[in-house]
Amino acid sequence: MQDLDFFQRARREFLTTSACGLGGIALGAALADDELLNAATVAETQPDTSNPLAPKDPHHASRAKACIFIFMAGGPSQLDLFEHKPQLNVHHGDTLPKEMHKDLRFAFLKPDTATLLGSPRRFSRHGNCGMEFSDLLPQLSTCADDLVKIRSIHSEQFNHHPAQLMMQCGVARFGMPTMGSWVTYGLGSESDNLPGYVVLSAGRGSSGGATLSQSGFLSSTYGGVLFRNEGEPVLNLTNPAGVSRQQQLRELAAMRELNQSRYQEVHDPKIAARIESYELAGRMQLAAPELTDLSTETQQTLDAYGLIRDEPDPGSMGGTLPHLKTYQAFSRNCLLARRMVERGVRFINIIHASWDQHEDLDTNLAYNAGVVDQPIAALIKDLKQRGMLDETLVVWGSEFGRTPLGENKAGAAASGRDHHPSCFTMLLAGGGMKGGHSYGESDEFGFHVAQDPVHINDLHATILHQFGLDHLRLTHRFQGRDFRLTDVGGEVIEDWIA
C-alpha cells in the first residue's frame, strides 16, 4: 500500500513538472516566432545580477544625454507671455463667430456669450533672432538665441488631469509610463548612486500628483523619485537613532539573500527590481546629502538662481501659501537639476503649480512669472557656461494654454482665461536644438493653429530622437500589445534640430 501511494505521488509529480516543462518549451517556441516580442521583456526575466539602470546603447547617435523638463502645471497664458496678438486688443470685448468655436469644449467658459480679452502686457523682441516675449519675462527673454519657441502645440484634452497625463505619458490614461520612465527604460542612467529619474516640485503641487511620475507597467525601477523641499530630500533617507551603517549593511545583505533565493524560485522581475531599489536606496544615503548641500556653490551662482530672493505675497493665488516659500523652492530646484545632470541623472522633472488663472489673471500671472523667470534663465546660462547645454535638453511647457476669450462668470467682469488645448506655446533649449528659432503660427487671435501644427506626440517623438531613441522602436509588450510613449502617432520635427 505504501508502494502504491509512493507510485501515485511520483506519477502526479512527474505529470505536473513535465507538463510545465513541455508547456514552457511550447510557449517558448511560439514566442520565438512572434516578431512583436519585446526584447526588453525578455531581458527583464534574466538573472538579477544586471542593473536595470545600467547605461544602454541608443538606437542612433544621440545629441542629448539628459533632460530637465520644467512643467508649468495649470496652463500658463501664452497670450500674455509669448504670443503678441494686437488684434486681441483691437477687438477687446467683441464676440467671435460661432464657427470659430462650435466644435470646441471648454471647462467653464460659455462661448456663445464670451468676448475677446485683450492683454495689458507689453511685448518686445529679443536676441539676434528677434523672438517676442512679454514684459513678465525679462530674464528668460535674454536667452532668446538659445531657445526654440513652438507656437502651434495642440492637444485633445481640455481638463487638467487628463491633459497632464497626455503631456507626461503620451495618452490620457492612468497606469501608463511617463516620459521620464520611458527615457530611463530605454537608456538607463549614468549615475550609480542616484535615481535615473527625479521629480522636484514647488508651489501647491499639480492636480496629476504621483501619476505624473509613475512607471506604469514598466518596472518600478524606472519610476520618478520625488525629492522634497524640506527635511530629508527623500523620506527615511537617514537611519533611525541607534542603527549604525554597519548594521544597515548587514540587514541589506540579508534582505538581498532572501530576495535572491525567492527570485531563483519564481523569476519574478519585480523581485529583481526590489533588490536594485534597496541597494540604490543604500547608496543614495551617501550621495543625496552631498547633492543637496549647496555650500560648495559660489555666492555668484546662488544669487544668479535667486536662492535668497524675497518671497512676495501670493495674493489671491489659490492654494499657494507664503510658508511654502515658492520663490526660493523653485530657485533651489533649478540649481539642484543642474547638479543632478552633473552627477548622471538622466531625467529631471521640475513641477511648478498652479498657473490655472480663471480670474485675477494679471496679478496671479505676474506672481508665477516672477517665480520662474530668473531661475530658468540662470539654469540655461549656467548649463551653457559649463559646456553642458549641448547635451542637456531643457523643456518649458504645460498641459495646455489659455483662451483668447475672457472667462464669463455670472455677475463679474472677465478677468481670467479658460483652458485652451487647441493652440499653445512651449520652449526648448539645448540638447541639439536650433536656438533662436520660432516654429508654427496661430491665427490673429491665438485661437487655432494657422501653420505647422504640432501634436504632443510629435513633441515626444522629437525629444526621444534627440536622445538617440526611435519612438517607433522604444516599445514594451504588455497584455498582448506593444506600447510606446507616442501611442499610435508622433513624427520627429526635423526643423527644430540644429
N, C-alpha and C positions, 0 to 999 in steps of 0.2 A: 504493500500500500504506500509505503514511504517512497519506494522507487517510482510508483506511478505519479505521485504528487510532484516529485522532482522532475520527472519527464514532462509533465504538463506545464510546470513553471518554465522549464528550459525552452519548451516549444513556444510558449507565449512570448518570452523574451526575444527569441530568435525572430519571430514574425514581426514583433514591434520594431526591433532595431534594423532588421533587413528592409522593412517597409520604408522606414525613414531614410535609410541609406539609398535604396533604389529610387525612392521618390526624389531624394535630393539630387541624384545623378540625372534623373529625367528632367527635373526642373532646371538644373544647370545647363543641360543640353538645349532645352527650349530657350532659355535666356541667352545662350551664346548665339542663337540665330536671330535674336531681337536686336536690330540695329539701333533701336531707340534706348537701349540700356545705358543708363548714365554711368560713365566710368568712375565718377566721384562717389556714387553709391557703392560700387564695388570696393573702392578704396576705404570706405568707412567700415567695412567688415574685416579689414586686415588687423593683425595684432596691434595692440595699443602701444607698441614701442615707438610709433611715429607720432610726431607732434602735429595736430591738425592745423596749427597756426604757423607751421614752418613755411618759409617763403617758397612760392611756386612760380614756375615759368609762365609768362603771359602768352597769349596766342600770337601776338606780333610785337614788334618793337614798341615800347611804351614811352610816353612823354611825361606822364605823371606817376609819382611814387606814393603820394599821399593826397588826401582831400580834406579840406576844412569847409564843411557845409554849414553856413550861417543861416539858420531857419527862423525867419521872422513870422512866427505863428500868429494868425489872426487876420492877415491880409492888409499890408500897407497900401496906401493910396498912391498908385503910380502917377495919378494926375496932379498930385501935389508934391511929388518928389522927383520924377524923371521925365514926365511927358508934358511938354508945354503945348497946351491946346487953346490958342487965342479965341477960337470960335466958342469955346465954353463960356468965356466971359461976355462975348458979344451977345450970345443968346441966353444968358443967365435968366432963369425964370420962365423960359419957354418950354412948352411940352414937345415931345417928339412924336413923329408919325407912328401910328400903331405898327406898321410893317417893320419898324426897326427893332421892336421888342416882342413881337407876337409869339415867337417860338421859345422865348427865354423864360426861365424860372428864377424867382428871387426869394430870398429868405424872408424878408419883411416888407420890402418896398411894394407899393401899389402903383404899377407902371402907368395905368391909364390916367392917373391924376398927378403923377410925379413930374417935376420940372427940372431942367438942367441946373446944376450947381457949379458956378464958376469958382475958380481958385484964386485966393488972395496972394499966393506965393509969387515971388519974383524969380524968373529963370534967367540964366546966363550960360554962355558957352565956355568950356574949359579945355585946357591942353591944346596940343597941336592939332588934335582931331576935331576940336570944336564940339565935344559932347555936352549936351544940355543937362543941367542939374538945377534944382530949386535952391533957394537961399537957406533951406533947412539942412543942407549937406555941404557946408563949406570945406570940411576936411576931406571927405570922400571924393569930392569933385577934383581935388588936386591929384588924384590917381587916375584921371580920365584916360591917359595914354596907355595905361596898363589894363584897361577894362574892355570886355565885350558887353555891350548893352543889348539885350534881346527884348524887343518891344512888341512881340507878337506871340507870346506864350498863351496857350489856351488849354482848358480842361472841361470836363463834363460835370464836375461836382461843384455844387453851389453852397453846401453846408460844411462847416469846419472839419469835423472828424473824418467824413468820407474824403474830403479834398486833401487833408493832411496825409491820410493813408495813400491816396493816389500819388502825391508828390514823393513820399518816402518809400512806398512799396511797389509803385507802378500800377497798382489796381486798388480800387476802393473796397477791399475785403479784409476781414480780420484773419489772423493766422498766417499772413504772408511775410516772407523775409523783407527786411528793409534794404535800402541801397547799401548802407554800411556793411550789413551782413553779407550781401552778395559779393561785394568787393573783397572782403576778408576771406570769404569762402573760395573765391577764385584765385587770390594771390597770396593768402596768408599774411603774416606780419613780420616785420624786420626787427621787432622788439622781443627779447626773451623774457623780460621782467614786467612788461605792461601789456594790457589787452590790445588786441589789434583794432578794436573799435570802441571809442569812448564817447560818452554823451555828457555835455556840460549845459547847465540851464541857468537862466536869470529871469527875474520877474515872477509872475504868478504861475507860470507853467502852461503848457499847451493843453488844449482840450483832448488831444490824442493820447497824452500821457505815455505810459510804457509801451503802447502799441506802436509808437514811432521809433522804437529801438529794438524791436523783437527779432528773433532769428527764425520765427515761424517753424516750418517743417525741416529747416536745416538744424544741424547740431547746435545746442545751446552755447557751444564754444564761440560761435560766430555772432552772438548777440551783443548789443551795446552795453557797456558797463557805465553806470551813472556815477560821476564824481560830484560830490556835494560841495556847496559853497561855504558851509560852516562845519566845525568839528572835524572828525575824521573824513578824509576825501572819500573813502569807501567804508560803509558800515562794518564794524567788527574787524577793522584793519589791525588794531593793536591787540595784544594778548591780554586776557584778564589778569588782575593782580595775582601774583603767586605762580603764574605759569611762565616758565623760562623758555627761551628759544630752543634749548636742547630738548626739553620735554615736548615742545610742539613738534620738533623734527621727528622725534620717536613716534609720536602719535600719527603724523603724516605717513611715516614709513609703514606702520601697522595698518593704516587705512588703505594704503596702496596695495599692500599684500592681500588684504581681504577683497578689495575690488578686483584685483588681478585674478584671484582664484575664481571669483564669480564670472568674470569675463571669459575665462577659459572654458567654463561650462556652457554659457549661453551665447557668447559672442554678440552681445548687445552693444551697438555703437554708443548708446547713451552712457554706458559704464565707462567706456574709453574717454568720452567727453568729461565725465565726472572726475576721473583720475587727473586729467590735464587741468581741470578747473581748480582742484585742490592744490596742485603743485604751483600753478600760476599765482594763486592767492598767496601762497607762502613766499614766492619771490617778490610779489607786489609789496609785501610788508616792509621790504628793504628799499624798494625802488620808489614807491609812491611818496614817502616823506621827502625824499631828495627832490623829486619832481615838483612838488608843491611849495618847496622852500625857495622863495624868491629873493633871498638875501644876497645871492650871487649876481643878481641883475644890477646894472648901473642905475643911478638915480635918473639919468637921462632917459633910459628905457622906461622906467616906471612912470615918469612924467609924460612921456610920449603916449603911452597907453591910457593914461588918466587914472591910475590906480588910487590916487588920493584926491580925486575930484570931490567937490561938494555935492551932496545929494539934494537936488531940488524937490520941492513939494510936488508930489504927483497929481495934486488937484483932484479932478473928477475921474482919473484913470481907475476904472472899475477893477477891484481886486488887487490893485497894486498899493502896497503899504510902505511907508517910509522905512520901517525897520528891515525891509528886505534888502536895502542898500543896492538897488538895481544897477545904478551907475557904476559903482565900484565892482560889483559882481561880474557885470558884463566885461569890464576892462580886464579883470583878472582872468576871465575865461579865454579872452583873445590871446593874452600872453601865455597862458597855460597851453593853448593849442599850438603855438609856435614851439614851445619846449617839448611837447609830445611828438611833434613831427621830427624834431632833432633826435629823439630817442626811439624812433622807428615805429610809432603808432601809425597805422595805415589810414584810418578814417576817424575824423573827429566831427561830431555834430554839435554845434552851439545853438541852443534854442532860446529865443527871447520872445516872451509874450507879455501883454497881448496888444496887437495892432487892430483890434476889432472896433473901429471907431464909427459907430452908428450915430453918434451925436458928439457935440463939442470937438469936432474934427480938428480945428485949428490949434486948440490948446493941447489936446492929447497927442496929436501927431508931432507937435514940437517937442513934447517931453520924450517920446520914443526916439525921435531922430537924434535928440541930444544924448540919449543912452548909447547909441551905436556908432554915430558918425566918427568921433575921434578914435575909438579903439580899432575899428575896422581899417581905417586909413593907416593907423600905426602898424597894424598887422601886415598889411600889404607892403608897406615901405620897409618894415623890418625884415620880412622874408626876402625882399629884393636886395637889400643891402648885404645880407648874409649869403647871397647866391643861392637861395632856396626856392625862390618863386618859380623858376623854370620847371621845377619838378613837384611843386605843390599847387594843386588846383584849389582856388578859393571861390566858393559859390555863395551868392547873396540871393535869397528868394523866399517865397511864401507859397501857401496853398492856392491863393488867388489874389486879385486886386480889388478895387472898389469902383462902384458905378459912377458914370458921369452925372447921373440923376441924384438929386438930393433925396434922402430918405424922408418920406412924408408921413409924419406921425400926427394923429388927430390933435388939433388944438395947439400945435407947436410949429414954429418955422423950421424948415430943413436946415440942420447944422452938421449933418454927417452923411456918410455914403454906405450903401448896402454892399453885400458880397458880389463880386463880379469875376467869374471864371472865363468869360468869353474873350478877354484880351487883357494881359497884364505884363509886367516887366520883371526881368531878372538880370543879374550881373554875374559875369565870370572873370576871373583873373588868374594868370599863371597857368601852369600845367600844360604849356604848349599852345595856349590860346592866342588869338590875334588881338593884341592890345590896341586901344583906340579905335574900336570898330563897333558900329551900331548896325543891328540886323533886324529886318522886319519893320513894318509900319502898321499903325492903327488908323482908323478913319478920323475925320476932323474933330470928332467929339471924344475919341478914345473908347468908342463903344464896341466896335468889331475890328477884327484883323483885316487890314486892307492889302497887305503884301507879305509874302513869305511866312505863312502860319507855321508855328512850332508847337507840336503836341508835347506834353510832359514826357511821353515815352521817347520822343526824339531827343530830348534833353538827356534822358538816361542813357540812350544808346551812344551819344556823343561822349558823355563822361566816361563810360566804360571803355570806349575806343581809346581815349587818352591814357587809360591805364593799361592799354595793350590787350584788352579783352573784347572779343567779338560777342556782341549781345545775343546773337543767334546761337552761339555755341556754349555760352555760360548758362547751363541748364542743370536742373536736378529733377530726378524722377520721383514722383510722389503720387501714391494712389493711382498708378497706371498711366500717369500723364507726365510729360516733360514740362516743367515750369521754368520761366525766366523772368527777369526784372521787367522787361519790356512787354511781357504778356504776348499778344499776337500782333503788335505793331512796332513802331520805332524805326527811325532812319538816322544815320550819322549825318550831322550837318557839317559838311566839309568846309564851308565858307567861314566857320568860326576858327578854324585851325590855322596856326601860323605855318 
